Amino acid sequence: QSLKSCKTAHNMPSASAANPSGNLPAGQPPPEKYSNIRTVGTKAMRFIPVIDLLDGQAVHAVKGDRARYQPVKSVLCATSDPLDLGRAFRDRLGLRTIYVADLNAIQDSGLPNHRDIIATLARREGLDVILDAGVSSAAGAQRWLDLGIRKVVIGSETLPTWNALQDIPLKIGHQKLIFSLHIRAAKNMSTNRS
C-alpha cells in the first residue's frame, strides 16, 4: 500500500505550479501535467492526512489557535463533512491511513465528542484511523480500539499525571499507542502538574 500511495502522491498535482497566482477555481484540482512533486532519495515517503473535528465538521487549523479554526475548504470535496473528506482521501488520493483529532474531546468542552463519526471512518469506510481524542487512561484507549481505531494518541496536554504515561502502554501495548508531546512557546502544554 505504501508504494501505491507513493505513486499516487508522485502524480498528485501542485496548485502553485498549475496557477502561480494561487487562485484556483473552487472544487477543481490543478491539471496533473503540472505536478512538481519529487521523490526524495530511494525511500518511500508516507503521507498521512489529518482531519481536525470541531462541532461536527472538519476544520482548518490555524497555528494551534483553536478559537480561529474554520470549516475546511478543500479541492478534494465540496463540503467540510468529515466523512466526505475521509472518503476523498481514500478514493481520490489512495490514502487509507488518516490522523483524526477530536478537538471537542481534547478540549473537554462538555460538547459531545465525535465517536460515531470516527467509528464510521474506521469501520464503514475502512480507514486506518490514528486518533487523538484526549485519551488519558488505558480504559479510554481500549474503548476506542474496540471501535476499530488502529492507534490511539496519548497527548501530554490531557495526561492527568506522568505516571499514566507508563501505565497506559503496560495495559494496552505500546504498538497500539502514539505519544504526542504538545509544546507551545517552548512550554509543555500538559495539564499535568505532577
Summary of the structure (lengths in Angstrom):
residues: 194
radius of gyration: 18.1
end to end distance: 42.3
largest distance: 55.0
contacts: 536
relative contact order: 0.11
helix: 35%
strand: 18%
